[in-house]
Amino acid sequence: MRYWTVEEAREYLPRLRFLVEVVARAAGITKHASGNGHGPAAAPDAPGTQDDAAAGDGDAGRDPSKPASLDATSALTELHDGGIVVRDPVRGLVDFPARHPGGRDVLLCWQLGEDDLAWWHLPEDGFAGRRPLPLPPEL
């Protein structure tokens, strides 16, 4: 199992944001389809719903952390391979496994729409137990 530091997770946020947008978009479409057309789905021109190559100017100005296209399966595989746990694909809620300096496992928590990695929780506490970073000196 990979353990992330707060600094590593924050450095990964631009790529994470892109991957989670891909997964959330696919999950929203699936949710919409399973609701027989009676559920919300992202509009095609909503932020994060077009890949950069389709936006118009090829590679000019494209963020190199984002490939021209990526499917949800590939995005989920990359997240899984990095040890990142997708808790809610529609909301874009993920956890980074981390280790407190005292040795206890914790989860660094982020969800789509948040500007920074700012939360953590104990594995048994879940989202409801989120606490603001930094990690306390003792757990």
Residue, then its C-alpha position, 0 to 999 in steps of 0.5 A: m500500500r502506498y502512503w501519501t504525504v500531504e505535500e505529495a498529495r497537494e502536488y498531485l492535485p492538478r492531475l487528480r482534478f482531471l482524473v476525478e472530473v473524467v470519472a465524475r462525468a462518466a458516473g453522472i452519465t451512467k446515473h442519468a442513463s440508469g434513471n431512464g433520462h430522469g436524472p441530472a447530467a453534465a451539459p456537454d459544454a460544462p467545465g471539465t466535460q471537454d477534453d483539451a484536444a476537442a476544445g479547439d486548438g490542438d496541443a496549443g496551451r494544453d496542460p501536459s498533465k492532461p492527455a488529449s483524451l482519457d476514458a473513465t476506466s483508464a482514469l480509475t485504473e490510474l487512481h487505483d494504481g496510485g493507491i487513491v480510493v474513490r469513495d463517491p465517483v459522482r461527487g468526486l470524493v477521494d481519499f489518499p492513504a497516509r501515515h501519521p508521524g506517530g504511526r497511525d493510518v489516516l486518510l487525506c480527504w479531497q472532493l471535486g470543487e475544493d481548491d486545496l487538500a485541506w481535510w483528513h480523517l481516521p479510516e473509521d470516521g469517514f467523511a463525517g469525521r473530516r478534520p482540517l489539516p494539518l494533522p495534529p501532533e498526536l493521535 
